[in-house]
Amino acid sequence: MRLNKKNLLSAAAGLAIGAVNGLLGAGGGMIAVPLLLKSGLKRKEAHANAVAVILPITLLSAVLYIIKGYVTVRASLIFIPTGVAGALLGTYCLKKISPLWLKRIFGAFMVYAGVRLLLK
């Protein structure tokens, strides 16, 4: 890989995504999708690549949280099967939905999450 401005920006974005994901336990996709769009990917590609980028970051964060004793494994195990089912459903929907509606849904989710965090 060559050292150029685009690669340096991508590395900085990766650092930011990892930090947000590790600190908040989520939210890396909220940063990753817009940055991947700016890098020239199409909307569906940006969403799919965000998941691929966040997977190893999330796995590492989860392991570190488990080691530090922050995770109640029993409670987490309840969510895994339904989370996997949701991931399959989301992947199926990504194939079917138009980029415009994907943009609208993602934007609405970001607004909802932001307002909810501010009001709680």
N, C-alpha and C positions, 0 to 999 in steps of 0.2 A: 504494500500500500504506500502510495506517495504521500509526502507531507505537503498538503496544500490547504488553502483557506477552507474549502468545503469539508475536507476531512477533519480539520481542527474544530470546525463548528459542529460536526457530527459527534466528535469525541466530547465536546463540552455539553452537547445535548444529552448524550448518554449519561454523563455524570449527573446532570440535573434530574433526569428521569429516575436514575437509581436512587438518588438522595430523597426525592419526593416519595418514591415507592417504599423505601426503607423507613422513612420517618412516619409517613401516614398510613402505611399498610395498603395503600391503593393510590390511584391518582396518576400513576406513571403514564397511562394511556391518554389522559387529558393533556399531557404535555407532548407525548410522542406523536399523536395523530397530527396536530398542527405542524410540528417540525418536519414530519415525513411528507406532509403535503407541500411544505415550502421547498423540500428537496426535489420536488418534481414528480412524486408518485401520484397516481390517480387515487380518488377517495377510497375505493374498495381496497386497493393495494395498501394504502396508508393504514387502514384499520387492521388488515390482516398482518402486516409487518409489525404494527405496534404490539399485537399479541405475541408474535414470535420474539420480539426484542424484550418484552417484559417477562416472558416465561422464565428465563434463567435468573433474572434479577429477583423475581418473586420467590423462586425456589430458594435462592441464597438467603433472602430476607426471612423466609419461613424457618429455615434451619437455624439461623441465628436467634430468632425469637423463641424457638423451641429450646435451644441450649440455655438461653437466659431465663427460661421458666415463665415466659409471658403467655404461652399457649396452653390452653386446656384441650388436650388431645381428644378427650371424649366428646366434648362439645363440637370440636372441629370435624370429627368423623361423621357427624349427623349431616353436615352440609356438603360433604364431598360427592355423594351420589347425585344429589339434585343439582349441584354445581356442574358436574359433568354433563348431565342431561341438558342443562341450560346452555352450556357451551356448544353442544351439538345443535340445539335449536337455533342459537345465534348464528352459527356457521351456515346453517341451511338458509336462514333468513337473509344473510349477507348476499347469497347468490341470487335471491329473488328480488330484492329491494333496489330501487333506482338510487343512483348517487345523490340526487336531490333530496329524497326522503331520508336517506342515511344521514346526510348533513343536518337536516331538520331535527331528526331524532337525537343525534349526538348533541346538537346545540341545546335542545330542550332539556336533555339530561344534565348537561353542564350547568345550565341556569338553575334547574331544580336543586341539584346538589349544592351549589353555591348558596342559594337562598336558605336552604335547610341548615347548612352549617352556620350561617350567620345568625339565624334565629334561635338555634338550640343552645 
